[in-house]
Structure formats: structure tokens, C-alpha cells
């Protein structure tokens, strides 16, 4: 699965989302039709083969949608997923938690009309807001990326300096209820730039971005 802002693949008119066979050819069984009208920023594959899609789009196959949708494995819209009025602005990242819940991050100031979910929200499988996840005052600046660990904890990266009133320089790990995981000792964090990518593995956490100064007073340059 490949997503972005493209309108052609290998000369064929294919807009913003395509599924490829293992040899790079287009999987014609995946039908997106007229597809999305604007950018797709992130996709996540559920264990059942359904696909979460997020971005700045407002239509899919000519139907009005709200920046996040779920597709069936053949490209059809999954109408069992409903996020109401959705995000107030762009969704930059989507990730699936081990329990199947859906975490979204972006520049939005509210989700489904609820200002308590600014820049970060967790949804139930049906698209409704998971109210057991609370971010309080939230982030003071942009979230660029999220990664979910096997235990359900969420690592958040970006250009923010505070989360829910506490200093968190560009990276923080949250518990499954949205509180800060104090066992994640990021200390003074990154002193400049922003975190743009996080990948959690069984042996550690890879972090990439535009930072080129220090992490916890140790010199780092774009990857740590």
C-alpha cells in the first residue's frame, strides 16, 4: 500500500492511494475509483485487512468524508466506521493499538466537535471517541509522528515543548489512559528541531528528525 499526493502510477491515472503486487504492478482488485480529492498523509493496516486512511481529504469516490476513513480490503468504503464531523483540520498520522483502537494525531484543534481532543485522539473500532484516553491540556505545538508499543503505550514526537502542563521537549511516552509515562526518562529531550519519525522495536526505540543538537545533553544528529 502506497499513499501520498500522486495522481498517476506508472503512467496510469491512480490518485493518492494504490496497492501494488509483489512485483510492483498495480493490484487491480483494489479499486479506489476517483479516490481522494486531497492528500493522504498516513495509512495503517488492521489485522483483518481493513485499511485506516488519514489526511486532508474531504471526499472519497465522490462521497463526503472527514479526513479519516476505513476501507475494506477491496477499496470500498467501510460504512461501519463513522467519525462524525471528524477532525477540524489535517490528520498527519494514524496508528493501530494492540487492542484495535485507533490513534490519530495532527494539526486539528478538535475532533468531532470536541475541543478536549486537540492534536491527539484515540477512537473505538466504530470511530467514536475513546473517552478513557484523556490528554488534558494537550500539546503546545505540533505532533509530527506517533508509534504504539506492544503494551499499548504511545510514543509521541514533534516540535512541542509541553504536554498537559509539563515540560516534554519534542518526545513523550503516554500511558494507555493518556497520562505521562514517567518511566520513560527523556529528561531535557531534544534541544532543537523536531521529531519526525519513531519506530519502536523489541530492543529499543529509533527516533529520526530535523534535530541536530543534543538529546539529554548528548550530541545527536537527526537519528538516535
Backbone torsions as a table, in degrees:
resi	resn	phi	psi	omega
1	UNK	NA	129.5	-179.2
2	UNK	-129.8	131.1	-178.8
3	UNK	-130.9	156.5	178.6
4	UNK	171.0	-139.1	-179.4
5	UNK	-120.2	14.1	-178.7
6	UNK	-70.6	155.4	175.6
7	UNK	-121.4	-2.2	175.7
8	UNK	-142.7	149.9	170.0
9	UNK	-133.6	122.7	179.9
10	UNK	52.3	38.1	177.0
11	UNK	87.2	-13.5	-179.6
12	UNK	-91.6	145.7	179.7
13	UNK	-73.5	103.2	178.2
14	UNK	-139.7	121.1	-170.4
15	UNK	-104.1	113.9	160.7
16	UNK	69.3	-12.3	174.7
17	UNK	-153.6	130.2	-179.6
18	UNK	-145.9	148.1	171.9
19	UNK	-113.9	131.9	-176.0
20	UNK	-109.3	147.9	169.9
21	UNK	-74.1	169.9	-175.7
22	UNK	-63.9	-18.9	177.7
23	UNK	-93.5	3.2	178.7
24	UNK	94.5	-7.0	177.4
25	UNK	-76.6	159.3	-178.8
26	UNK	-71.6	133.4	173.6
27	UNK	-82.2	100.7	-174.3
28	UNK	-73.4	-9.2	176.4
29	UNK	-77.4	-11.2	177.6
30	UNK	-100.5	103.0	-170.2
31	UNK	-106.2	109.2	177.7
32	UNK	-99.1	-2.5	177.1
33	UNK	55.2	-129.3	177.7
34	UNK	-75.5	-10.5	170.6
35	UNK	62.6	-143.6	-172.8
36	UNK	-96.9	148.6	179.7
37	UNK	-86.6	-19.4	178.5
38	UNK	-138.5	-174.5	-169.6
39	UNK	-58.9	138.6	165.7
40	UNK	-101.5	121.7	-176.8
41	UNK	-98.4	-26.9	-174.2
42	UNK	-155.4	147.4	174.9
43	UNK	-135.6	151.1	176.3
44	UNK	-144.3	135.6	-176.8
45	UNK	-96.7	124.7	175.7
46	UNK	-78.6	159.0	179.0
47	UNK	-59.5	-27.1	-179.6
48	UNK	-84.9	4.8	177.9
49	UNK	91.9	-9.5	175.8
50	UNK	-71.8	156.8	-169.9
51	UNK	-124.3	121.6	172.1
52	UNK	-85.0	133.3	-178.2
53	UNK	-129.3	132.3	-178.8
54	UNK	-137.4	152.2	179.1
55	UNK	172.5	-142.6	179.8
56	UNK	-111.0	5.9	-175.8
57	UNK	-69.2	155.6	177.7
58	UNK	-128.4	-3.2	173.3
59	UNK	-140.8	151.9	171.7
60	UNK	-139.6	123.4	-176.0
61	UNK	52.4	36.1	178.0
62	UNK	82.7	-4.6	179.1
63	UNK	-93.9	140.7	177.7
64	UNK	-69.2	125.8	176.8
65	UNK	-136.4	168.3	-169.5
66	UNK	-123.2	64.6	168.6
67	UNK	69.0	-8.8	172.2
68	UNK	-148.4	129.9	178.6
69	UNK	-142.1	167.4	171.6
70	UNK	-121.4	135.0	-179.9
71	UNK	-108.2	148.1	169.0
72	UNK	-69.9	167.3	-177.1
73	UNK	-66.6	-14.1	177.3
74	UNK	-97.4	1.9	179.2
75	UNK	99.3	-6.7	176.8
76	UNK	-72.3	151.5	176.7
77	UNK	-68.1	132.1	176.2
78	UNK	-87.8	102.4	-175.1
79	UNK	-76.5	-5.0	175.6
80	UNK	-78.2	-9.9	177.4
81	UNK	-102.2	120.8	-179.9
82	UNK	-136.8	117.3	-177.3
83	UNK	-103.0	19.4	179.5
84	UNK	63.0	-134.6	179.1
85	UNK	-78.3	-6.6	173.6
86	UNK	70.9	-154.0	-176.6
87	UNK	-81.6	145.1	-179.1
88	UNK	-70.4	-22.9	175.3
89	UNK	-153.1	-160.9	-167.4
90	UNK	-59.2	140.0	168.7
91	UNK	-101.8	123.7	-175.2
92	UNK	-96.4	-25.9	-175.3
93	UNK	-148.0	146.4	175.8
94	UNK	-136.2	138.9	179.5
95	UNK	-143.5	151.0	-178.5
96	UNK	-105.6	125.6	177.8
97	UNK	-77.6	161.4	180.0
98	UNK	-57.2	-29.4	179.1
99	UNK	-87.1	5.6	177.1
100	UNK	92.5	-10.2	178.5
101	UNK	-66.2	157.4	-169.4
102	UNK	-114.8	123.1	-179.6
103	UNK	-107.1	130.3	-179.3
104	UNK	-121.7	142.2	173.3
105	UNK	-136.7	158.0	179.7
106	UNK	170.3	-154.3	-177.7
107	UNK	-97.3	1.4	-174.5
108	UNK	-66.0	144.3	179.4
109	UNK	-95.6	-11.6	176.4
110	UNK	-157.9	162.0	176.3
111	UNK	-132.9	127.4	-175.8
112	UNK	51.2	38.6	177.0
113	UNK	80.7	0.8	-176.8
114	UNK	-100.7	111.4	-177.2
115	UNK	-75.5	-5.3	176.1
116	UNK	-74.4	-6.8	-179.9
117	UNK	-122.8	79.8	179.5
118	UNK	-103.5	120.0	176.8
119	UNK	76.8	-19.7	-178.7
120	UNK	-150.6	133.3	179.3
121	UNK	-152.5	149.8	173.3
122	UNK	-117.5	135.1	-176.5
123	UNK	-112.0	151.6	169.2
124	UNK	-74.2	171.0	-178.4
125	UNK	-59.6	-27.5	-178.6
126	UNK	-87.3	-0.9	178.5
127	UNK	98.8	-7.5	177.7
128	UNK	-74.9	155.1	-179.8
129	UNK	-68.5	133.8	174.4
130	UNK	-84.7	101.3	-174.1
131	UNK	-75.8	-6.6	175.2
132	UNK	-77.0	-8.9	178.1
133	UNK	-107.1	111.0	-175.8
134	UNK	-121.0	132.2	179.8
135	UNK	-104.0	1.9	179.2
136	UNK	58.0	-127.6	179.5
137	UNK	-73.4	-13.2	174.3
138	UNK	72.8	-150.5	-172.9
139	UNK	-102.4	145.4	-179.0
140	UNK	-88.9	-6.9	179.5
141	UNK	-154.5	-172.1	-167.1
142	UNK	-67.7	143.5	165.3
143	UNK	-96.5	131.1	179.7
144	UNK	-104.5	-27.5	-174.0
145	UNK	-159.2	154.1	174.0
146	UNK	-136.0	152.7	173.7
147	UNK	-142.9	138.0	-178.4
148	UNK	-109.8	128.7	179.5
149	UNK	-81.1	169.2	-179.6
150	UNK	-62.6	-25.6	179.1
151	UNK	-87.8	3.3	177.6
152	UNK	90.6	-8.7	177.5
153	UNK	-68.2	150.1	-172.7
154	UNK	-115.4	122.4	174.4
155	UNK	-95.5	127.9	-175.6
156	UNK	-119.4	131.8	177.8
157	UNK	-128.1	154.6	178.9
158	UNK	172.4	-145.9	179.1
159	UNK	-111.8	6.6	-179.1
160	UNK	-67.1	155.6	177.4
161	UNK	-119.2	-11.5	-179.4
162	UNK	-142.1	146.7	171.6
163	UNK	-133.7	122.2	178.4
164	UNK	49.8	41.3	174.6
165	UNK	85.6	0.7	179.0
166	UNK	-115.1	142.8	179.0
167	UNK	-62.7	125.6	177.0
168	UNK	-145.5	96.9	-170.7
169	UNK	-81.0	88.5	168.3
170	UNK	76.9	-7.0	174.6
171	UNK	-152.3	141.1	177.9
172	UNK	-155.3	150.2	173.1
173	UNK	-113.9	132.9	-177.5
174	UNK	-108.5	144.8	170.9
175	UNK	-71.3	171.2	-175.3
176	UNK	-68.0	-11.8	176.0
177	UNK	-100.0	0.1	177.8
178	UNK	100.1	-8.3	177.0
179	UNK	-75.4	159.5	178.7
180	UNK	-68.9	132.9	174.2
181	UNK	-83.3	102.0	-174.9
182	UNK	-74.0	-8.2	175.8
183	UNK	-79.8	-9.6	176.4
184	UNK	-92.3	101.9	-167.8
185	UNK	-92.2	74.1	-179.6
186	UNK	-81.4	-9.8	175.5
187	UNK	52.5	-124.9	180.0
188	UNK	-79.5	-4.6	175.1
189	UNK	62.7	-147.0	-179.9
190	UNK	-93.5	136.8	-174.0
191	UNK	-91.3	-6.1	176.4
192	UNK	-158.6	177.2	176.8
193	UNK	66.1	-148.4	-179.5
194	UNK	-152.6	154.9	172.9
195	UNK	-89.7	125.0	-176.7
196	UNK	-112.8	-16.9	-177.2
197	UNK	-149.9	137.6	176.9
198	UNK	-135.4	134.3	175.6
199	UNK	-133.7	118.4	-178.7
200	UNK	-96.1	129.9	178.5
201	UNK	-124.5	173.7	178.9
202	UNK	-67.1	-20.3	-176.9
203	UNK	-105.5	-4.6	-179.9
204	UNK	162.2	-169.9	-176.3
205	UNK	-126.2	122.4	175.1
206	UNK	-93.3	132.8	-178.9
207	UNK	-128.5	127.5	177.5
208	UNK	-125.9	155.6	178.9
209	UNK	174.3	-159.0	-177.7
210	UNK	-97.4	6.4	179.0
211	UNK	-68.1	143.3	179.7
212	UNK	-147.5	28.8	-179.7
213	UNK	-120.7	-102.6	-177.1
214	UNK	-133.1	154.7	167.3
215	UNK	-124.1	116.8	-175.6
216	UNK	52.0	43.1	176.3
217	UNK	71.7	4.6	175.2
218	UNK	-100.3	133.4	-177.5
219	UNK	-64.0	127.6	176.4
220	UNK	-137.6	155.3	-175.7
221	UNK	-141.8	87.7	170.8
222	UNK	75.4	-16.0	178.0
223	UNK	-149.9	130.9	179.8
224	UNK	-149.3	NA	NA
